[in-house]
C-alpha cells in the first residue's frame, strides 16, 4: 500500500501533467491504459483554451489529490477511478454509448434496400432526419432488456424497468385537451424517452478487455496484473527540510486552530498528505484508509466486471448475444477434519402434502 505523498504543489501546467501521469502509473495495468488515454486527451483538448486555464488547473489539482488518495488506500475514490477507467461513468462511457448506438454499415444488397426503405419512410413522415434516425434502437433495447434481467448490484446508474425498454408504448395518444398528440411533440417525447434509457444502460466493453476482467475475477489471469510498488521519492535538501518543519506560529495567532490544521485532519490526510505534528502520541493514521492486497484488487475488479456486459452478434447475423459478468456462487467444500459430521447423514425426506380439513 502506498503512503500519502507529501510533495509540494505543482507550479506549472506541464509539471502538474507529469504528476498526474506518474500517479496513474500505480494503478493496475488493465486500468492504466484507459486512464492514461483520458489524461492525455484532456490535456491536449484544454491546453489551447487559455480563457479557462485557471479553471482547468484547479480541476487538475483536484483530480491529482483524488488519485493520490485512491492509491493511498481510499476505497471509495479507487472504485470511482475504476468506474471511469472501464466506462461505467464519465467520458469513456459516452464514447462506448456512441459506439453502441451507431448503426452498422449494410453488408449486402438486402440490408441496403431495407435501410433505404426505412430512411425513406422516416423522411416522408418527418421531412428531415435527426439523431434518433441514426441510432440502432433495437440494439439499445436488447442491451436494456438484458440489464433488466441481470439486475447488476451497486450500479452507478438508476435501475431500468421493463416498461422503460419500450418507449413507443409509453407515448400518450392524446394531449391534455383530448386531441391527438401533434407529430412534432410526439417525436420530441419519444426522443427524450430514448435518451433517458441510454443514460441508464451500462455500455458493453470490448470482448478482449471483458475477458481479462473475467480472468482476474476467477483467478486464472496469467501475467502481472497487480499495480507496481511505489518508487522512492527524491530526498529534499537539509536546509529545505528544516524550513518546512519550522513551526509557523503566525498562522495560529491570526486564524482558528481548526482552520490551520484542516489539512492535517484525519479525514483530509489522504487528500493532502499533511502531517499532524501537534498530537503528543505522534501522527495519527487517516480515517477509512485500507490496505490493498491481491484479494482486495480482485474484489474491486470483479465488481467492475459484474457491471460490464459483452455484446456479440449472433451467428445468423440477426440479433445480439449479451453476456454479463458474474461468478456462480458455490458453497466451499467441507474440510477433511469436518467430514465426520457429514457421514451417514440421513437423507432429507420430501414433505407430504396433507389435505386441509374443511370447516364443520
C-alpha positions in Angstrom: 0.0 0.0 0.0 1.3 3.5 -0.9 1.9 6.1 1.7 0.2 9.5 1.3 2.6 11.7 -0.7 4.0 14.8 1.0 5.1 16.7 -2.1 5.0 20.4 -3.0 2.1 21.6 -5.2 3.0 21.6 -8.9 3.7 25.1 -10.2 3.2 24.8 -13.9 0.7 23.0 -16.1 3.3 20.7 -17.5 4.6 19.8 -14.0 1.0 19.1 -13.0 0.5 16.9 -16.1 3.6 14.8 -15.3 2.5 14.4 -11.6 -0.9 13.0 -12.8 0.7 10.6 -15.3 3.1 9.4 -12.6 0.3 8.8 -10.1 -1.7 6.9 -12.8 1.2 4.5 -13.3 0.5 2.9 -9.9 -2.9 1.7 -11.0 -3.4 -2.0 -12.1 -2.1 -2.5 -15.7 -5.6 -3.3 -17.0 -6.9 0.1 -15.8 -3.8 2.2 -16.5 -4.1 2.3 -20.3 -7.6 3.8 -20.5 -6.8 6.2 -17.6 -3.6 7.4 -19.4 -5.6 7.9 -22.6 -8.2 10.0 -20.7 -5.5 12.1 -19.1 -3.6 12.8 -22.3 -6.8 13.5 -24.3 -8.0 16.0 -21.7 -4.6 17.8 -21.5 -4.4 18.1 -25.3 -8.0 19.3 -25.5 -7.6 22.0 -22.9 -4.1 23.3 -23.4 -5.2 25.7 -26.2 -8.1 27.1 -24.1 -6.3 30.0 -22.5 -9.5 31.7 -21.3 -10.3 28.8 -18.8 -6.7 27.9 -17.9 -7.3 28.7 -14.2 -10.4 26.6 -14.1 -8.6 23.6 -15.8 -5.6 23.9 -13.4 -7.9 23.9 -10.4 -9.7 20.8 -11.6 -6.5 19.1 -12.5 -5.1 19.7 -8.9 -8.4 18.3 -7.5 -8.0 15.2 -9.8 -4.4 14.7 -8.7 -5.3 14.8 -5.0 -8.2 12.3 -5.6 -5.9 10.0 -7.5 -3.2 10.1 -4.8 -5.8 9.4 -2.1 -7.1 6.5 -4.1 -3.6 5.0 -4.4 -3.0 5.6 -0.7 -6.0 3.4 0.4 -9.2 5.4 -0.2 -11.5 2.6 -1.4 -14.4 4.9 -2.4 -12.2 7.0 -4.6 -10.4 4.0 -6.1 -13.7 2.5 -7.1 -14.7 5.7 -8.8 -11.3 5.7 -10.7 -12.0 2.2 -11.9 -15.6 3.1 -12.9 -14.2 5.9 -15.0 -11.4 3.7 -16.4 -13.8 1.0 -17.6 -16.5 3.3 -18.9 -19.2 2.8 -16.3 -19.3 6.6 -15.7 -17.5 9.6 -17.3 -16.2 10.4 -20.7 -15.4 6.9 -21.8 -18.9 5.8 -21.0 -20.2 8.4 -23.5 -17.7 7.1 -26.1 -18.9 3.5 -25.5 -22.6 4.6 -25.8 -21.8 6.3 -29.1 -20.3 3.0 -30.4 -23.3 1.1 -29.1 -26.0 3.1 -30.9 -24.0 3.5 -34.1 -25.7 1.7 -37.0 -23.8 -1.0 -38.7 -23.0 -0.4 -42.4 -25.1 -2.6 -44.7 -23.1 -5.5 -45.9 -25.3 -6.8 -48.7 -28.0 -5.6 -51.1 -30.9 -6.9 -49.0 -29.7 -4.9 -45.9 -29.1 -1.8 -48.0 -32.6 -1.9 -49.6 -34.2 -2.4 -46.1 -32.2 0.5 -44.7 -33.1 2.8 -47.7 -36.8 2.0 -47.4 -36.7 2.7 -43.6 -35.0 6.1 -44.1 -37.4 7.0 -46.9 -40.4 6.3 -44.7 -38.9 8.5 -41.9 -38.1 11.3 -44.3 -41.7 11.2 -45.7 -43.2 11.5 -42.3 -40.9 13.9 -40.6 -39.4 15.7 -43.7 -35.9 15.7 -42.1 -33.7 13.2 -40.3 -32.5 13.7 -36.8 -30.1 12.0 -34.4 -32.6 9.3 -33.4 -32.8 8.0 -37.0 -29.0 7.4 -36.9 -29.3 5.3 -33.7 -29.6 1.5 -33.7 -32.6 1.5 -31.3 -33.1 -2.3 -31.4 -29.5 -2.9 -30.3 -30.0 -0.4 -27.4 -33.3 -2.1 -26.5 -31.7 -5.5 -26.4 -29.0 -4.3 -24.0 -31.5 -2.6 -21.8 -33.7 -5.7 -21.5 -30.7 -7.8 -20.7 -29.7 -5.3 -18.0 -33.2 -5.6 -16.5 -32.8 -9.4 -16.2 -29.2 -9.2 -15.0 -30.0 -6.6 -12.3 -26.4 -5.7 -11.5 -25.6 -4.8 -7.9 -24.1 -1.4 -6.9 -24.7 0.1 -10.4 -23.7 3.8 -10.6 -26.9 4.5 -12.6 -30.6 4.1 -11.7 -32.3 0.8 -12.4 -34.2 0.1 -15.6 -37.8 -1.2 -15.6 -39.4 -3.4 -18.3 -41.7 -0.6 -19.1 -38.8 1.8 -20.0 -37.4 -0.6 -22.6 -40.4 0.1 -24.9 -40.7 3.9 -25.1 -43.1 3.9 -28.1 -45.7 2.1 -25.9 -45.5 4.8 -23.2 -46.1 7.6 -25.7 -49.5 9.2 -24.9 -52.1 9.2 -27.8 -53.8 12.4 -26.8 -52.8 15.7 -25.2 -54.3 17.3 -22.1 -57.3 18.6 -24.2 -58.2 15.2 -25.5 -56.9 15.9 -29.0 -54.4 13.7 -31.0 -50.9 14.4 -30.0 -49.1 16.6 -32.6 -46.5 14.7 -34.6 -43.6 17.0 -33.6 -44.4 16.9 -29.9 -44.7 13.1 -30.1 -41.3 12.9 -31.7 -39.8 15.1 -29.0 -41.3 13.0 -26.2 -40.1 9.8 -27.9 -36.5 11.2 -28.2 -36.5 12.2 -24.6 -37.5 8.6 -23.6 -34.8 7.0 -25.6 -32.3 9.5 -24.3 -33.3 8.7 -20.7 -33.0 5.0 -21.4 -29.5 5.4 -22.9 -28.4 7.3 -19.8 -29.2 4.3 -17.6 -27.7 1.4 -19.6 -24.2 0.0 -18.8 -22.4 0.0 -22.3 -20.6 -3.1 -23.3 -16.8 -3.4 -23.1 -14.6 -4.7 -25.9 -14.6 -8.5 -25.7 -10.8 -8.8 -25.1 -11.0 -6.3 -22.1 -14.1 -8.1 -20.7 -12.3 -11.5 -20.8 -9.3 -10.0 -19.0 -11.6 -8.9 -16.2 -13.2 -12.3 -16.2 -9.8 -14.0 -15.8 -8.9 -11.7 -12.9 -12.2 -12.3 -11.2 -12.0 -16.1 -11.3 -8.2 -16.2 -10.5 -7.0 -17.5 -13.9 -5.2 -14.4 -15.1 -1.7 -15.1 -16.3 1.0 -12.5 -16.1 1.4 -9.4 -13.9 -1.9 -7.8 -13.2 -1.3 -6.1 -9.8 -0.1 -2.5 -9.6 3.6 -1.9 -9.3 5.2 -0.8 -6.0 5.7 2.9 -5.5 9.1 4.2 -6.4 11.0 6.2 -3.7 10.8 9.9 -3.8 13.8 12.2 -4.1 15.1 13.4 -0.8 14.9 17.2 -0.1 17.9 19.2 0.9 18.6 19.5 4.7 18.0 23.3 4.5 14.6 22.9 2.8 13.6 20.2 5.2 14.5 22.3 8.2 12.5 25.2 6.8 9.4 23.0 6.1 9.5 21.6 9.7 9.7 25.0 11.4 6.6 25.9 13.3 4.6 28.7 11.6 3.2 30.3 14.8 1.8 33.4 12.9 -0.9 31.3 11.3 -2.2 30.1 14.8 -2.1 33.7 16.1 -4.4 35.2 13.4 -6.6 32.2 12.4 -8.6 29.5 14.2 -6.7 26.3 15.0 -9.3 24.1 13.3 -8.8 26.1 10.1 -5.0 25.9 10.2 -5.0 22.2 11.0 -7.7 21.3 8.5 -5.2 19.8 6.0 -3.8 17.5 8.7 -7.2 16.4 9.9 -7.7 12.6 9.8 -10.4 12.9 7.3 -8.3 15.0 4.9 -4.9 13.4 5.3 -5.3 11.1 2.3 -6.1 14.1 0.1 -3.5 16.5 1.4 -0.7 14.2 2.6 -0.2 16.6 5.5 1.5 15.6 8.8 -0.1 16.3 12.2 2.8 17.5 14.4 0.6 18.7 17.2 -0.6 15.3 18.5 1.5 14.1 21.5 1.2 10.5 20.5 2.5 11.1 17.0 1.0 11.5 13.6 -2.4 9.6 13.7 -3.5 7.5 10.8 -6.1 8.6 8.3 -9.7 7.6 8.6 -11.0 5.0 6.1 -7.6 4.0 4.9 -7.5 0.4 3.6 -4.6 -1.8 2.7 -4.7 -3.0 -0.9 -4.0 -6.7 -1.2 -4.4 -9.1 -4.2 -7.7 -10.2 -2.7 -8.9 -6.5 -2.5 -7.9 -5.8 -6.1 -9.7 -9.0 -7.2 -12.9 -7.9 -5.5 -12.7 -4.4 -6.9 -12.2 -5.6 -10.4 -14.7 -8.4 -10.0 -17.3 -5.8 -9.1 -16.5 -3.8 -12.2 -16.8 -7.0 -14.3 -20.3 -7.6 -12.9 -21.3 -4.2 -14.1 -19.9 -4.7 -17.6 -21.6 -6.7 -20.4 -20.0 -8.2 -23.5 -22.1 -7.9 -26.7 -21.5 -10.1 -29.8 -23.6 -10.5 -32.9 -25.4 -13.9 -33.3 -24.0 -16.3 -35.9 -27.0 -15.9 -38.2 -26.5 -12.1 -38.1 -29.9 -11.4 -36.6 -29.9 -10.1 -33.1 -27.2 -9.9 -30.4 -25.9 -12.0 -27.5 -25.3 -10.1 -24.3 -23.2 -11.7 -21.5 -22.9 -10.1 -18.1 -20.1 -10.7 -15.7 -20.7 -12.7 -12.6 -19.3 -15.8 -10.9 -21.6 -18.6 -9.8 -21.6 -18.7 -6.0 -20.9 -22.2 -4.8 -20.6 -23.2 -1.2 -17.0 -24.2 -0.2 -16.4 -27.9 0.3 -16.0 -29.2 3.8 -12.6 -29.8 5.2 -11.3 -33.3 5.9 -11.4 -32.7 9.6 -15.1 -31.8 9.4 -16.2 -34.6 7.1 -17.2 -36.8 10.1 -20.2 -34.6 10.7 -21.5 -35.3 7.2 -21.0 -39.1 7.1 -24.1 -41.3 7.4 -26.3 -38.2 7.4 -30.0 -39.2 6.9 -31.5 -38.2 3.6 -34.0 -35.3 3.6 -37.5 -36.6 3.1 -39.8 -34.7 0.8 -42.7 -33.1 2.7 -46.0 -34.8 2.0 -49.0 -32.6 1.3 -51.8 -33.0 3.7 -55.4 -32.4 2.8 -56.8 -29.4 4.5 -59.7 -30.0 6.7 -62.9 -28.2 5.9 -64.9 -26.3 8.4 -67.7 -28.1 10.2 
